[in-house]
Amino acid sequence: MAIVIIIKIIMGVLGCPDFHLKNFEFEKNEFFLTNVCSDCLYHGVDWVYTFVDTIYSYDFKVWYFWFMNSIFDNSFDYFFSWYWFFSLSISSFQLFWAVLLDQYINLSIIKTPYTEDWFRSMLSSKESTLVLIHHPELNFIREFIFKEYYFNYFSNIVFSLYELATPETFYSPVILVPQLLLLVFLSVVFISFYFSYFSTPNKEESTVDADYLVASVTVESEKEISSFDDIILGFIVLIYIFGWYFYIHCWSMLSMMPELVLVFYLFPGLYYIIIGMPTFLIYDYGIYFLGYMGGKGNSSVMTVTLFFDYITVLIFYTRVLVQGIRLVMMLGTYAS
């Protein structure tokens, strides 16, 4: 019964009709800000600890000077002002408000940095809701705030820690160093291969070495892409994507830098070019374009030449289809 009486007294105090804190008066009344500054400067800590002398008084003195300066740099703290009015209106809980304000002021002065990962994990964990268990009186505060603001102005008051959140990113110099080393390595290989004849007095030796290197690299390649000049860009793209991008923080980088998804448009673009060349030739020159260009059929008979040429076209599209199936199977294996 005593608990019920105490709760009714608290609710009666919180619902005191003499306490009025309206948004429009709070924001638009310039005389109000002047009074607040004068109280902060001349009356100091008297309104907080009228009969209690504790060490927290120093914190309030320090914060009052900072509060006075905040008027000029547009950093007015509404959260502190709300609690300040609560402490003035509810004299029974003056010491309780003072302790809460001291903790909030300490956090404001020290500016404890919260990382973005910590903030997200805090919101998704159960610890974020345990504050009402340790401080059940905050339910009355929340109810009073909603009664004063939510129903009058149709706006919900939400206190967020984003002011102290420090965004983290994996796109840092630590991550960029291996990428730089990889690009330098590929650049050295490219320059040493294409410009090796400058350092060799005998150009024939460098030519033989280059031919051997090309033959060794392209021994397993298809005939249509057997040129090293054509496949080196593809090698760089494949090594960079599958060797690095899918190795470290794939989803983290993809979520923070979604523009990197555009790299994957290189694959459909490559297929569009490969399939589009003979297709556009057929569209532009008709079904006899292979005969006009002197196709694979080494015969003086036009029909035999076209027959072999169309077989070559079918083989080409079949190879492209097989390569596409290989890529689909590779992506399916990687995803599984």
Buried (B, 14 or more C-beta within 10 A) or exposed (E): EEEEEEEEEBEEBBEEEEBEBEEEEBEEEEEEBEEBBEBBEEEBBEBBBEEEEBEBBEBBEEBBEBBBEBBEEEEEBEEBBBBBBBBBBBEEBBBBBBEBBBEBBBEBEEEEEBEEEBBEEEEEEEEEEEEEEEEEEEEBBEEBBEEBBEEEEEEEBEEEBEEBBEEEEEEEEEBEEEEEEBEEEBEEEEEEBEEBBEEEEEEEEBEEBBEEEBEEBBEEBEEEEBEBEEBBEEEBBEEBBEEEBEEEBEEBBEEBEEEBEEEEEBBEEEBEEBBEEBEEBBEEEEEEBBBEEEBEBEEEEEEEBBBBBBEBBEEBEEBBEEEEEEEEEEEEEEEE
